[in-house]
C-alpha cells in the first residue's frame, strides 16, 4: 500500500467517523429535545398541582376561620340553656311577690336585673311574646283558650320567655294562645 492509499483510507475512516459522530449527535440532540419536552410537561403539571394545593390550603384556612368564629359565637349556648331555669325561677319569685315590699324580694329583683344585664352584654336577649301573633318558629303553644275580645292566634299568656343568642333562637316561648 502506498502513501496515497493510506491517506485515502485514513480520509475515508475520518469521514466515516465524522458521519458516525454527526449521526450520534443528531440522535443525542433528538433525545435531549424529547427529554426537554418531557421535563417541561412535568414542570407544567407540578406547577398546576402546586397552584391547586395552594388554593385548597387557602380554602381550608377560610373554612377553619369561619368555623372557629361560629364556634366562638355560639360557645355559650349550652351554658345558657342550663342557666335559663335559674332565671325563670327568679322571675317566678318576683312575679309571685309583686305586691310584697320585702328586702329579700327586692334583692331577688336586683339579682334578676344583674343577670339580664350580663346576658345582654353577651348578645343574649329575652323576648316577651304577649300580644303578638302566634309563630310556631318562636313559640311553643302549651294551651289554647277561647276569649271573645281577643283575635284568634294571639299570644295571651307566657309561661316562659324566649331567648336569643346572636339572633338565633335558643329557647322558644311557652305560651297560651287565643282561639
Secondary structure as GFF3:
##gff-version 3
##sequence-region A 1 179
A	DSSP	alpha_helix	3	73	.	.	.	ID=ss1
A	DSSP	alpha_helix	77	96	.	.	.	ID=ss2
A	DSSP	alpha_helix	103	121	.	.	.	ID=ss3
A	DSSP	beta_strand	124	127	.	.	.	ID=ss4
A	DSSP	beta_strand	139	145	.	.	.	ID=ss5
A	DSSP	beta_strand	155	160	.	.	.	ID=ss6
A	DSSP	beta_strand	162	165	.	.	.	ID=ss7
A	DSSP	beta_strand	168	171	.	.	.	ID=ss8
A	DSSP	beta_strand	173	178	.	.	.	ID=ss9
###
